Amino acid sequence: MPRQKYPVQTKNFRTMLRSRRRSGSALRVLTTVMQGLRPTAVALALLSCVGVIRAQEADWATVLRVLDGQTIEVEWRGARETVRYIGVGAPRFRQPVEDPEEEQWARRARDWNRRLVEGRRLRLELDALPRDRQGHLLAYVFTQEGTFVNAWLIEFGFAEAVSLPPNLRYQADLSRLEREAREKARGLWMRQ
């Protein structure tokens, strides 16, 4: 049989995995596998894993509280940040109350936003412009289950799609969802 470039063979690897299940020594299996690889391959594999882990961790944030239908407060990269959803225009609370119906929809948008994100870990995706004039972080927000929160609020009529150049990555999708919500008379669009 010709000698392989890397001596770890599939059959031997499967045998080691089976023995790991029996003996419970994952470290022993890992060191045995690593011995069969060239040192540079091991170093590159470990470095690439560390980079991926750091990138994935940096994108995740924990929600501390929901402020309204388009704004949350999160713990992100070791700091407390206020995050505004890119492309989302939810009704706002105004003092004094000018329109009781708008106040009611602002409350509904906040409540649904709370149901979607409060206390959860979220993935924040930034676009070209990471902050607004007030210093708030601007982000597309995704739950661990994969729900695109910005789109969900627009799709079910709790907010409208707002164009914020240069942050336009999902603008076509958000505008389409608003058009569909209007056509189906969902949420805010019921009253018109």
Buried (B, 14 or more C-beta within 10 A) or exposed (E): EEEEEEEBEEEEBEEBEEBBEEEEEEEEBEEBBBEBBEEEEBEEEEEEEEEEEEEEEEBBBEBBEBBBBBBBBBBBEEEEBBBBBBBBBBBBEEEEEEEEEBBEBBBBBBEBBBEBBEEBEBBBBBBEEEEBEEEBBBBBBBBEEEBBBBBBBBBBBBBBBBEBEEBBBBBEBBBBBBEBBBEEEBBBBEEE
